[in-house]
Amino acid sequence: MVVGGKPGEYIFRTREIDMGPAGDPHPKTTLATLVVSGAEQTKLKLPDVFPELQDLRTATPCCKRTFDFSETGNGDQFCINNVQTDMSEVNTSVRIGCVEEWTVNNCSAENHVFHHHQLQFQVIKKNGKDVPFTGWQDTVNLDFRAADKAHPNRCKCDDDGNCTGCTCPTAEDPHGSVVVLVPFLDPVIEGKAVYHCHIGEHEDNGMMQVISMSPDAGRCEAGTPSNIDRLKMSPKDRALCKPSGKYKHHEDDHGDGDDDDHAAWERFERDLRASWCRPAETRATAQANYSLWQR
Ligand SMILES: [Cu+2]
């Protein structure tokens, strides 16, 4: 909320942000100019009581998953758990009625921003440090990994931002990791949705996956590729991004004339629409799971 001051012009500025050795420059800039003019308006009163949110740390998670955000050495192509977006896959399948614990890792030398559709989550750890409960959110920054004296293996980058040998965060070197509790509780979320990096260029070049949320799903089904067994892999293997060679956004942005992905997007959007009109009995199961969790 913005409260206007005396008549005049006010500049709304962004801060400068360091996106990391492989990131694009983001100097401070003017986001908007606000103009205050005219007769004074009656002040709006803020509500005295806000809806109460539950601290999700009281729930026992149904499942623990790991999501590794990585990119190719030249920073052109982007992956989650080594692969690029494929709209014909379901990468993660969750049961409605469950709270899950997700560890979301930045395995590259530039910032990423984790975003989940349809719900909000609670951040409980960032870079290995506990985060106190202040509420829920739907985006969170994943800090870039860069080599320093104490951590020479995080990523080696040249002056042009080309990086090699990156590793994903580990228990010993958690910088770049965020742990969130995700409440798959409200029956209204049933169907397919996506989670992705909120930086458009990253999302459009592979850093997005499909999630299916259903009251009938297993409690902890592995994703495609698995988002459960990743910690058995080496931190270096987890940081690889393997371009599929076929990935494009729903329009032919990259100009190679291949519209395979366009058809996949159309199928995906049709599925999404179908999932909004779910049968009454499925809604009833979802509602039952929801009330079970609330007891
Ligand atoms: Cu990103």
Residues whose N, C-alpha, C, O or C-beta is under 5 A from the ligand:
A	BS01	CU	N111 H112 V113 C197 I199 H202
